[in-house]
Amino acid sequence: MDADPRSPVCLAPHFEFLPIDSSRGQIRILKVAPGRVGEVIRCSYQIATVHEDVQYETLSYVWGRMDGNRTIMVEGTEAELTDNLFDAITRIRHETELRYLWVDALCINQHDGAEKTAQVDMMHRIYSDCKQCYMWLGNIDTAAMGATELEALEAAKGALDAIRLLAGVDPDYRLPSSLATKAQQTKAGHAIRLLMDSPWWSRIWTVQEATSPKNATILWGPISIPWSLMKHAAEKMIRGHYPPAERLDIHNLVGNYSFFTAPILGLIWASEWAVRPHPPLKMLWRFRYRDSTDPRDKVYVILNLVAEGTYPLPSVLTSDYTLNTAVLYRRVMLDLLRNERGLRPMIGLRGERKSISGLPSWVVDWSRQPEKFNIASFWEHSNFWLCYTADRGLPMLDLRALTSPDQGEEVLNVNGVFFDKILICSDTIARDEGEERLYNMVAEVIAKALVEEPRYRVISEVYWQEALVDIIEGNHVNSENVIESVSGDAYWRAQMLRYQRLFITENGAVGLGPSETSIGDEVWVLSGGRSPFLLSPLRVNDAALETRDSSYHYTFRGDVFIPGVMNGEAVGSRIENQRFVHIH
């Protein structure tokens, strides 16, 4: 469900005269009258109840832009549609038979918050009970193929024929006429890439719409392929089950085929949640980078992927569109902390900026980040999280005291011990920072530290050099540990340095922290934190403090790595000084 805020206002009167009772499972079905291409599309409504013996089909699509004057007639009233939705209904309309179709933008009153909430909560049932789901990937882009309309269509047919071969439809792998020559196979491979470039693959609601229906068909312009064959092809490819190279060379066809397998296998994986829900933290991160018109949908789609009556987020029992996004995300974060019984949900942000106004610094912004701000690396940090026990010796995280009436719901209260302050830090390490530049950064941060604290020259300069080089080379990671098919130290170098900063603390410790690491930030070991965390003290004039005492009030920076404190070494001598910090 990805309706545009400009959804057809002209349909509002029909919604008033055709009210539905969502508590009884009622939905509106769009009856699309038969017609030929070029004729006006005429529709009417029928009220139905999910689970009744009503044969209806559903549409999965990207809303798209409203560029042209594309209209249909609904109950005698003209309704303006986006180009993509108009094209989808045109494609689905039958020449001689009535089609019974459920389309979110036309069957839900987008301007009635209560109805929208109730209908979104029903969407798993709506898609599960449909006779067929049509997944509209748009028209074939002839310009992108650099071909005439006829040539583009032939290449697209070759693409779908290749996918059928990869799915094992013909165990003898006999080539159809569309793939008879190497030139045709090359064009088909290019067309497969264009098929997977459709924005349909990046929508958040696609996850539900592709996993709930029992039967589904991919529509691409005038051609189609069963969704089941797309899934079979991806599964066979990932297992290395290809056609013989002399028939169809998979590597010549598509090269590195992860662009095809990854999005499809992700949807296959999500389809298992209804039977075996994964931890909600993983569910949210898995599809965080998909698009949604409404940022709240990043959370609500999860509710529609698990079995009915299952609540992975206890504070979010319904898709409430009257709820402020910042409030929703904050409640989700508290649920995640309680579910994990620790601070794992707070790792890997690396100083990523937030786009949702009013969001506390400790809350993950699940909305899609602009590309230049997209620096979070939850999965990478998570791969090392269980290797550390920095909080060993501290009491367990007090799940009942995470927020309090005294501090307010926006403030996270966590017990911990203070370790040290940042004395100096490097520039932010770029995504593909060169090796020579990394070693120069080590030299630069040491030089800056010696200017600030000349007394360290004799004692610490050699230690700093060795310790910082160990960090950038990943020497503290066991090279025999394999992470995502590479050695642990190689994985560290490739994944754990980018968008982070090297630092030296006032008492001479060295470490690696998020991109916003600043002089004067404080390193704390917190209950429930297998890694230490970096906090930035709030100043007396900060608006967040209002009338509060400024002591031990912070904004959240992120998790840090400091050799020598990752296994509880910082806690023992400081245990008597533990106290609560308040993170805004």
C-alpha positions in Angstrom: 0.0 0.0 0.0 1.8 3.1 -1.2 -0.9 5.6 -2.0 0.1 9.2 -3.0 -1.2 12.0 -0.8 -3.0 13.2 -4.0 -5.2 10.1 -4.2 -8.5 10.8 -6.0 -10.5 13.2 -3.9 -13.4 12.8 -6.3 -14.1 9.3 -5.0 -14.8 10.5 -1.5 -18.6 10.8 -2.1 -18.7 7.2 -3.2 -16.9 6.1 -0.1 -19.5 7.9 2.0 -22.3 6.2 0.2 -20.5 2.9 0.2 -19.3 2.6 3.8 -17.5 -0.6 4.9 -17.3 -2.3 8.3 -13.7 -3.4 8.6 -14.5 -5.2 11.9 -16.6 -7.6 9.9 -13.8 -8.1 7.3 -15.5 -6.0 4.7 -13.6 -4.5 1.7 -14.6 -2.7 -1.5 -14.0 -4.6 -4.7 -13.5 -2.6 -8.0 -15.5 -4.2 -10.8 -13.7 -3.3 -14.0 -16.0 -3.5 -17.0 -14.7 -5.3 -20.2 -13.3 -3.1 -22.9 -10.6 -2.7 -25.6 -7.4 -0.6 -25.6 -8.3 3.0 -26.2 -11.9 2.7 -24.8 -12.8 4.5 -21.6 -12.2 2.3 -18.5 -15.5 2.0 -16.5 -15.7 0.7 -13.0 -18.1 0.2 -10.1 -17.9 -1.0 -6.6 -19.0 -4.1 -4.8 -18.9 -4.6 -1.0 -17.4 -8.0 -0.1 -16.1 -9.8 3.0 -12.7 -11.4 3.1 -12.9 -15.2 3.4 -16.3 -15.2 1.7 -16.6 -17.1 -1.6 -15.8 -14.0 -3.6 -13.3 -14.4 -6.4 -11.2 -11.3 -6.7 -7.7 -10.3 -7.8 -5.3 -7.8 -6.3 -2.8 -5.4 -7.8 0.7 -4.7 -6.6 2.3 -1.7 -8.2 4.2 1.5 -7.7 2.0 4.6 -7.4 4.2 6.7 -9.7 3.8 10.2 -10.9 0.7 12.0 -12.1 2.1 13.6 -15.3 -0.7 13.2 -17.8 -4.5 13.5 -17.8 -5.1 9.8 -17.2 -8.7 9.2 -16.1 -11.2 6.3 -15.6 -14.9 6.4 -14.7 -15.8 5.0 -11.3 -19.5 4.8 -10.5 -20.1 7.4 -13.2 -17.5 9.9 -11.8 -14.3 10.7 -13.5 -11.2 9.8 -11.4 -7.7 10.9 -12.3 -5.0 8.3 -11.9 -1.2 8.3 -12.0 0.2 7.1 -15.3 1.5 3.9 -13.8 -1.8 2.9 -12.2 -3.7 3.8 -15.3 -1.4 1.6 -17.4 -1.7 -1.3 -14.9 -5.5 -1.3 -15.0 -5.5 -0.9 -18.8 -3.2 -4.0 -18.9 -5.4 -6.1 -16.6 -8.8 -5.1 -18.1 -10.3 -8.0 -20.1 -11.9 -7.5 -23.5 -14.9 -9.6 -22.8 -15.1 -10.4 -19.1 -15.7 -8.4 -15.9 -12.6 -8.2 -13.6 -13.0 -8.1 -9.8 -10.0 -6.2 -8.6 -8.8 -4.8 -5.3 -6.5 -1.8 -5.6 -5.4 0.1 -2.5 -5.7 3.6 -3.9 -9.2 3.0 -5.3 -10.7 0.7 -2.7 -9.5 2.4 0.6 -10.7 5.9 1.5 -7.2 7.4 1.9 -8.6 10.5 3.7 -10.3 8.5 6.5 -7.6 7.7 9.0 -9.7 5.1 10.9 -10.7 3.2 7.7 -7.1 3.3 6.4 -5.8 1.9 9.7 -8.4 -0.9 9.7 -7.9 -1.8 6.1 -4.1 -1.8 6.3 -4.3 -4.2 9.3 -6.4 -6.5 7.0 -4.0 -6.4 4.0 -2.3 -9.7 4.8 -5.8 -11.3 4.7 -6.8 -9.4 1.6 -3.7 -10.6 -0.4 -3.8 -14.1 1.1 -7.3 -14.7 0.0 -7.1 -13.3 -3.5 -7.4 -15.6 -6.5 -4.5 -14.0 -8.1 -2.1 -11.0 -7.5 -0.8 -9.1 -10.5 2.6 -7.6 -9.9 2.8 -4.7 -12.3 6.5 -3.8 -13.1 5.6 -1.2 -15.6 5.8 -0.8 -19.3 8.9 -2.0 -21.2 11.3 0.9 -21.5 12.3 1.0 -25.1 14.6 4.0 -24.6 16.6 2.2 -21.9 17.0 -0.8 -24.2 18.2 1.5 -27.0 15.8 -0.2 -29.4 12.6 0.1 -31.4 9.4 -0.9 -29.7 9.3 -4.2 -31.5 13.0 -4.9 -30.8 12.5 -4.1 -27.1 9.6 -6.4 -26.9 11.6 -9.3 -28.5 14.4 -8.7 -26.0 12.0 -8.7 -23.1 10.4 -11.9 -24.3 13.9 -13.4 -24.5 14.5 -12.2 -20.9 11.4 -14.1 -19.6 12.3 -17.1 -21.7 15.8 -17.2 -20.1 14.2 -17.0 -16.7 12.0 -19.9 -17.5 15.1 -21.9 -18.6 16.9 -21.0 -15.4 13.8 -22.1 -13.4 14.1 -25.6 -15.0 10.9 -25.5 -16.9 12.5 -27.6 -19.6 14.9 -30.2 -18.1 16.6 -30.6 -21.5 17.3 -26.8 -21.6 16.2 -26.5 -25.2 16.6 -22.9 -26.4 13.5 -21.1 -27.7 13.7 -19.0 -30.8 14.1 -15.8 -28.7 17.5 -17.1 -27.4 18.8 -18.9 -30.5 21.8 -16.6 -31.1 24.5 -15.0 -28.8 23.3 -11.6 -29.9 19.8 -12.4 -28.7 21.1 -13.8 -25.4 23.1 -10.6 -24.8 20.0 -8.5 -25.4 17.9 -10.8 -23.2 20.5 -10.4 -20.4 20.3 -6.6 -20.7 16.5 -6.8 -20.5 16.7 -8.9 -17.3 18.7 -6.1 -15.7 16.0 -3.6 -16.8 13.3 -5.8 -15.4 15.1 -5.8 -12.0 15.6 -2.1 -12.2 11.9 -1.5 -11.9 11.0 0.7 -8.8 8.6 -2.1 -7.8 11.5 -4.0 -6.3 12.3 -1.1 -3.9 8.9 -0.5 -2.4 8.3 -1.5 1.2 4.7 -2.8 0.6 6.0 -5.1 -2.2 7.4 -7.3 0.6 3.9 -8.1 1.8 2.2 -8.1 -1.7 4.8 -10.6 -3.0 4.7 -12.9 0.0 1.0 -13.2 1.0 -0.8 -14.3 -2.2 -1.0 -18.0 -3.1 -0.8 -17.2 -6.8 0.9 -14.3 -8.4 2.0 -13.2 -11.9 4.6 -10.7 -12.9 3.3 -8.3 -15.6 5.8 -6.4 -17.7 4.2 -4.4 -20.4 2.2 -6.9 -22.6 4.1 -10.0 -21.4 4.0 -12.0 -18.2 5.6 -14.8 -16.2 4.4 -16.6 -13.0 6.1 -15.3 -9.9 6.8 -18.9 -8.9 9.2 -19.3 -11.9 11.1 -16.1 -10.8 11.5 -17.7 -7.4 12.6 -21.1 -8.8 15.1 -19.4 -11.1 16.7 -17.4 -8.2 16.9 -20.5 -6.0 18.5 -22.6 -8.7 21.0 -19.9 -9.5 22.1 -19.4 -5.9 22.7 -23.2 -5.7 24.7 -23.2 -8.9 22.2 -25.2 -10.9 22.6 -23.6 -14.3 21.8 -24.7 -17.9 24.9 -26.2 -19.7 27.2 -23.4 -20.8 27.0 -24.6 -24.4 23.2 -24.0 -24.3 22.9 -20.8 -22.2 26.0 -19.4 -20.5 24.7 -17.8 -17.3 27.8 -15.6 -16.9 27.6 -14.2 -20.4 23.9 -13.7 -19.9 23.9 -11.7 -16.7 27.4 -11.7 -15.3 27.2 -11.3 -11.5 23.6 -12.3 -11.0 23.2 -11.0 -7.4 21.1 -8.2 -8.8 18.5 -10.8 -9.8 18.8 -13.3 -6.9 19.1 -10.9 -3.9 15.8 -9.1 -4.1 13.9 -12.3 -4.9 15.5 -14.4 -2.2 14.8 -11.6 0.3 11.1 -11.9 -0.5 11.2 -15.7 -0.3 12.9 -15.3 3.1 10.2 -12.8 4.3 7.4 -15.2 3.3 8.6 -17.5 6.1 7.8 -14.9 8.8 4.1 -15.9 9.0 5.2 -19.3 10.1 8.5 -18.5 11.9 8.8 -14.8 12.7 12.3 -13.5 13.0 13.4 -11.0 15.7 11.7 -7.7 14.9 15.1 -5.9 14.9 16.2 -8.1 12.0 12.9 -7.8 10.2 13.1 -4.0 10.3 16.7 -3.7 9.2 16.2 -6.2 6.4 13.9 -3.9 4.5 14.8 -0.5 6.0 16.1 0.8 2.7 12.9 0.2 0.7 10.8 3.2 -0.3 7.5 4.3 1.2 5.4 7.4 0.8 4.5 7.3 4.5 7.5 6.6 6.8 5.2 4.9 9.3 4.8 2.1 6.7 8.3 0.9 7.5 6.9 -0.4 10.8 3.4 -1.2 9.8 4.4 -3.6 7.0 6.1 -5.8 9.6 2.7 -6.2 11.4 1.3 -7.6 8.1 4.0 -10.1 7.5 3.6 -12.2 10.6 0.8 -14.6 11.6 -2.5 -12.9 12.6 -2.5 -12.5 16.4 1.3 -12.3 16.6 2.6 -9.0 17.8 6.4 -8.7 17.3 6.2 -5.1 18.6 4.0 -5.0 21.8 3.5 -1.2 21.7 2.4 -1.3 18.0 -0.7 -3.5 17.9 -2.3 -1.7 14.9 -1.4 0.4 11.9 -2.4 3.7 13.5 -2.1 6.5 11.0 -3.1 9.1 13.5 0.1 8.5 15.4 3.1 10.9 14.9 6.0 9.2 13.2 8.5 10.3 15.8 6.3 8.8 18.6 5.9 5.6 16.6 9.6 5.1 16.1 10.3 5.9 19.7 7.9 3.2 20.9 9.3 0.8 18.4 12.9 1.4 19.7 11.8 0.7 23.3 10.1 -2.5 22.2 13.3 -3.5 20.4 15.5 -2.8 23.5 13.2 -4.9 25.6 13.0 -7.6 23.0 16.8 -7.8 22.7 17.3 -7.3 26.5 20.2 -5.1 25.6 21.4 -2.1 23.5 22.0 -4.0 20.3 19.3 -1.9 18.5 21.5 1.1 19.0 24.7 -0.2 17.2 26.0 0.6 13.7 24.5 4.0 13.1 27.9 5.6 12.6 26.6 9.1 13.2 23.8 8.8 10.5 21.7 11.9 10.3 17.9 11.8 11.0 15.3 13.0 8.6 12.3 12.7 10.9 11.7 15.8 13.0 11.6 15.4 16.8 13.3 12.0 16.9 15.5 11.4 20.0 19.2 10.7 19.2 19.0 7.1 20.5 16.1 6.2 18.2 16.7 4.6 14.8 15.2 6.6 11.9 13.6 3.9 9.8 12.7 6.2 7.0 14.6 6.0 3.8 17.8 8.1 4.0 19.1 10.2 1.2 22.0 8.4 -0.4 24.7 10.8 0.9 23.4 10.3 4.5 23.0 6.5 4.2 26.0 5.4 6.3 24.5 3.1 8.9 26.1 -0.4 9.1 24.0 -2.4 11.5 24.7 -5.8 10.0 28.5 -5.2 10.0 28.5 -4.1 13.6 26.2 -7.0 14.5 28.7 -9.5 13.2 31.1 -8.5 16.0 28.6 -7.7 18.7 28.6 -11.2 20.2 32.4 -11.2 20.3 32.5 -8.5 23.0 31.4 -8.3 26.6 32.4 -4.7 27.6 29.6 -4.5 30.1 30.7 -7.7 32.0 30.4 -6.9 35.7 27.5 -4.4 35.4 23.9 -5.2 36.3 21.6 -6.3 33.5 19.8 -3.5 31.6 16.8 -2.4 33.7 14.0 -2.8 31.1 11.4 -1.2 33.4 13.4 2.0 33.9 14.3 2.8 30.3 12.0 5.8 30.5 10.5 7.5 33.5 7.9 10.2 34.3 10.7 12.4 35.7 12.7 12.5 32.5 9.9 12.0 30.0 9.3 9.4 27.3 11.9 11.0 25.0 14.8 10.4 27.4 16.5 7.0 27.6 17.8 6.1 31.1 20.7 3.6 31.2 23.0 2.6 34.0 26.8 2.6 33.3 30.3 3.6 34.2 32.3 6.5 32.7 35.5 5.5 31.0 37.2 8.5 29.4 36.9 11.6 27.2 37.9 12.1 23.6 41.1 14.1 23.4 41.5 14.2 19.6 40.1 12.4 16.6 40.8 12.0 12.9 38.9 13.0 9.9 36.0 10.7 8.9 37.3 7.7 6.9 35.7 7.7 3.4 33.9 4.7 2.0 36.8 3.6 -0.2 39.7 5.2 1.7 43.1 4.3 0.2 45.6 2.4 2.3 48.2 5.2 2.2 45.6 7.8 3.4 44.7 5.5 6.4 48.3 5.4 7.6 48.5 9.1 7.1 45.5 9.5 9.3 47.2 7.5 12.0 50.2 9.8 11.9 48.0 12.9 11.9 45.9 11.9 14.9 49.0 11.1 16.9 50.6 14.4 16.0 47.5 16.3 17.1 47.4 14.4 20.4 51.1 15.2 21.1 50.3 18.9 20.6 47.4 18.7 23.1 49.3 16.5 25.6 53.2 16.7 25.1 53.7 14.6 28.2 52.6 11.5 26.3 55.5 11.7 23.8 57.8 9.3 25.6 55.2 6.9 27.0 52.5 6.6 24.4 53.7 7.5 20.9 54.9 4.0 20.1 51.9 2.4 21.7 49.5 4.7 19.7 51.2 3.9 16.5 51.0 0.1 17.0 47.4 0.2 18.4 46.0 2.5 15.7 47.6 0.5 12.9 46.2 -2.7 14.5 42.7 -1.1 14.2 43.0 -0.1 10.6 44.5 -3.5 9.7 42.0 -5.5 11.7 44.8 -7.3 13.6 42.7 -7.8 16.7 40.2 -9.9 14.6 40.9 -13.7 14.3 41.8 -14.1 10.6 40.6 -17.7 10.8 37.0 -16.6 11.5 35.1 -16.4 8.3 32.5 -13.6 7.9 30.4 -13.5 4.8 32.9 -15.7 2.9 36.1 -13.7 3.8 38.5 -13.8 6.7 37.6 -11.8 9.8 40.5 -9.3 9.4 39.7 -8.7 5.7 36.0 -8.2 6.6 37.0 -5.6 9.2 39.2 -3.7 6.8 36.5 -3.7 4.1 33.4 -3.0 6.3 34.2 -1.6 9.7 36.4 1.5 8.9 34.2 3.5 6.5 32.3 6.5 7.9 34.2 6.2 11.2 36.9 8.1 13.0 40.1 7.1 14.8 40.5 8.8 18.2 42.7 9.1 21.3 41.2 9.7 24.7 42.5 12.0 27.5 44.1 9.1 29.3 45.8 7.7 26.3 43.4 5.0 25.0 42.8 4.6 21.3 39.7 3.6 19.4 37.4 3.7 16.4 34.1 5.6 16.7 31.2 7.1 14.6 31.6 9.9 12.0 30.3 12.5 14.5 33.0 11.7 17.2 34.1 15.0 18.6 36.6 16.4 21.1 35.0 16.3 24.6 32.6 13.4 23.9 32.6 10.8 26.6 33.0 7.0 26.4 30.7 5.0 28.7 30.2 1.3 29.3 26.5 0.8 29.7 24.4 -2.1 31.0 23.3 -4.2 28.1 26.1 -2.8 25.9 28.6 -5.4 24.7 30.5 -2.5 23.1 31.2 0.8 24.8 29.2 3.8 23.6 30.1 7.4 22.8 27.9 10.1 24.4 28.0 13.9 23.8 27.3 16.0 27.0 24.4 18.4 26.7 25.3 21.9 27.6 23.4 24.1 30.2 21.8 26.2 27.4 20.6 23.2 25.4 16.8 23.4 24.9 16.4 19.7 25.7 17.4 20.3 29.3 14.9 23.0 30.1 14.8 23.1 33.9 16.8 19.9 34.4 20.2 19.7 36.0 22.7 19.3 33.1 24.7 16.6 34.8 24.8 13.2 33.0 22.5 14.3 30.2 23.7 13.4 26.7 23.0 13.0 23.1 23.8 9.6 21.5 26.8 9.2 19.1 27.2 5.5 18.6 29.1 2.4 19.6 32.9 2.4 19.7 35.8 -0.1 19.6 38.6 0.4 22.1 41.3 -2.3 22.5 41.6 -3.4 26.1 38.1 -2.6 27.2 35.9 -4.9 25.0 35.8 -7.7 27.6 34.8 -5.9 30.8 38.2 -4.5 31.7 36.8 -1.0 32.2 34.1 -2.0 34.6 36.0 -3.6 37.6 37.8 -0.6 39.0 34.8 1.7 38.3 31.9 -0.4 39.5 31.5 1.7 42.6 31.0 4.8 40.4 28.2 3.4 38.3 25.2 5.7 37.7 22.3 6.4 35.4 22.9 8.5 32.3 20.0 10.2 30.5 20.2 10.1 26.7 18.0 12.6 24.7 
